[in-house]
Amino acid sequence: EPEVTQTPSHQVTQMGQEVILRCVPISNHLYFYWYRQILGQKVEFLVSFYNNEISEKSEIFDDQFSVERPDGSNFTLKIRSTKLEDSAMYFCASRRQGQEGNTIYFGEGSWLTVV
Amino acid sequence: QQQVKQSPQSLIVQKGGISIINCAYENTAFDYFPWYQQFPGKGPALLIAIRPDVSEKKEGRFTISFNKSAKQFSLHIMDSQPGDSATYFCAASMSEKGNMLTFGGGTRLMVKP
C-alpha cells in the first residue's frame, strides 16, 4: 500500500538553527500538507500546498516557516530559526484530487526536539 | 468557529464493551468528518469518515453517527478489543478550504482485557 514517507524520524537541533524536514507524498497525490502535534496535544494544521503554491496556512505558519516542492517527489518544511516551542512531531500528509479524494494520508512523522 | 470539541479526553472500556466518543462542531461549512486512530509514535491513520448527507455509516465494528441539526457526530466501537487501545481524533474539513483538517482534542482509549 502506498504511503507517505518522512525523514528524519527524529532530529535534535540547537535553538536558532535551521531545520529542514523532508517528505515524499503518495505518488499520484496532488495536495500536500504539514501538520504538527506538540506532545500530548491535538494535531494542528500548518499549511497546505497545491499546484506549486501555498493554498492555506494557519497562524502558526509564520515567516520562520516555508515549504517547497523542489522536484517531482519531495515536499519539504523549513524552519529558519528554531525556537524551543517548535519542539513537536511534524506530520506530512497528502491526498489526491477529486470528490473521492477527501482522505488525507499521514506519514509517520518527524520528531523535532529543539534544545 | 473553526473548533471541533471532543469528549471524553480519556476512556476505559472492558474488552467486548462499546466505546463511544463524541464530537461537536460550530461551522456548518464543514462537509467531511473523518475519525483518525493514532498509536504512540505513529501518524494518524484514517479509520472511518462520513459526509453530512448521511446519518450513519458502519464499517465492521466502527460506526459513525451524525446529527446535522445538533452539529454533533460520534464514533462507536463495538466489541472493543485491547488492540483498539489508541488515541482517537475526530476531525472536520471543508472543500472550499482545501480540505484541511481541523482536529478535535483527542480521546485516549484503553480497552482492558
Interface residues (C-beta under 8 A of the other chain):
Chain A: V4 Y31 Y33 Y35 Q41 K42 V43 E44 F45 S48 Y50 S55 E56 F91 A93 R95 N102 T103 I104 Y105 F106 G107 E108 G109
Chain B: Y32 P34 Y36 G41 K42 G43 P44 A45 L46 A49 F89 S93 S95 K97 G98 N99 M100 L101 T102 F103 G104 G105 G106
